[in-house]
Amino acid sequence: MFGVAMAKPSGIVTLTTDFSTADGYAGAMKGRILSVFPRAVVVDLSHDIPAGDVRSAAWCLRVSTRLFPRGTVHVAVVDPGVGSGRRPLLLEGGNGQVYVGPDNGIFDLATAEHAVSQAWAIDGAAVSGGRPVSGTFHGRDIFAPAAALAAKGTAPSKFAASVAPESLVRLDLDPHCRLLEDRIVAVVLHVDIFGNIVTSIPSRYGVVIYKGQAGKKTVQKPVRCYTDMKEGELHFIEGSSGFMEISLRGDSAAIRTGVTKGSEVIAFLKGNR
């Protein structure tokens, strides 16, 4: 599909950053988007990503971007390497979602199911509109105007150069898991604000799990909802993102187990006790 026309723009631009809303940085990005494309519909996904936490941003994009119409442009700016030689990217996934942000693996989880079909390195001078490009705020000066151009249907060739999708920087966080004879070996993809542990185990395996292990703690069989959990016991539960989660009713499963993003977790399968 390399080099084919992009999906028809939806006119929607989403924003995911670690800026918070305290300093006006997110607002500045919206201003740049609307100055280039006044009819854009700008949607905030999150501005509360922990500072510099690319993995948390990747998870946010994974669970939210796939719900938008084809041709939606998703801008993600969690960019510890801003001002360095890392590439500013425009990507299109196989599901027609479009992504704009730094080449630091931030889109890895969002494009895991529908791989990047086309990729471009954005020319900062071509999108800046003649304004100086700050070495510390590419969100405002490069990513916002590039997203606005893409959202209004400007051909990427006007402001970016094609690059090979396989050349993109990757996260070391794999959304897949290993299915062995008696167990599933998975990783922690995300820990939410409630301390729920999102594993890389697809929810379809919930029916064959009878217990598990996270850190040195035992995880009990899957339950349907939080109120089905016994107080003080860790349980598997089917999460809304399509993965099995590990939860502790009324408390943090992550604190109880000591696991973090990237930690290994194990689910034991029925029939192999």
Summary of the structure (lengths in Angstrom):
residues: 273
radius of gyration: 20.2
end to end distance: 47.0
largest distance: 67.1
contacts: 910
relative contact order: 0.14
helix: 23%
strand: 32%
